[in-house]
Amino acid sequence: NMIAMTAVAEKENAAETLLQAKGFANPVVSLTDGKVDVVINAASISDQERAQIEDIVKRKTEVPADGIVITLLNLE
């Protein structure tokens, strides 16, 4: 059980790190029950940015696009 929790945390961290490297400020990725919630600090994102986020999250978490929810949170 501890190994599974560590694997989930590593996937979340890998996705967050790569999103941050691509210019998304303070991303938060939460993987639960085969679904991924992604919180991005932005007022809006383009279709290209949305596709880029989905691609990164799919690769790092192995969750298909229909299991990914992107939420925008503008903290500025």
N, C-alpha and C positions, 0 to 999 in steps of 0.2 A: 504493500500500500504506500509506504514511504517512497519507494522507487517510482511509482506511478505519479505521485505528487511532484517529485523532483523533475520528472520528465515533462510534465505540464508546465511547471515554472520555467524550465529551460526553453521550451517552445515560445512561451509568452515573452520572455526576455529577448530571445533572438529576433522575434518579429518587431518588438519595440525598438531594439537597437538599430535594425535596418531601416525602419520607418524614420527614426531620428536622423540617420545618416543621409536619407533622401530629402531632408529638409522639413519634415513635419515636427513641430515643436511639442515636446512632452506628450507623446502618444501613450495611451494605456491600452493594453491588450489583455483580455480575460477569456480564457478557454474553459468552458464548462459543458459537460455532457455532449461533446461533439459539436458545439456551437461556439462561435467566437464573437465577442463584443469588442469593437475597436472605438476608442474615443480619441478624436483628433481636435486639437486646439486651433480652430479656424471658424470664421464666420460662414465661409462657403468653400467648396472645392469643385474643381472642374471634372468633367467626365473622365479626362485622362488621369487626373490625380486619383479619382475613385478606382479606376482600373488598376493603377499602380499599387494602391493600398491593398486591393483584393488579391493581386498577384503575389505580393510579398507575404501576406497572411496565409494564402493557400500553400505556398511553398514551405513556409516555416512551421505551420501547424497541421498540414495535411487535411484541412477542412475545406470542402467545396464552397464555391461562391455563394450558393443558396443558404449556407450555414453561417454567413458572415454578416453582421450588422454594424454599420458605420454610423457613429453619432458625432455630430459636430457640437463643440462646446467652445464658445468664444469668450475667453477670459480677459481679453484686452480692454 
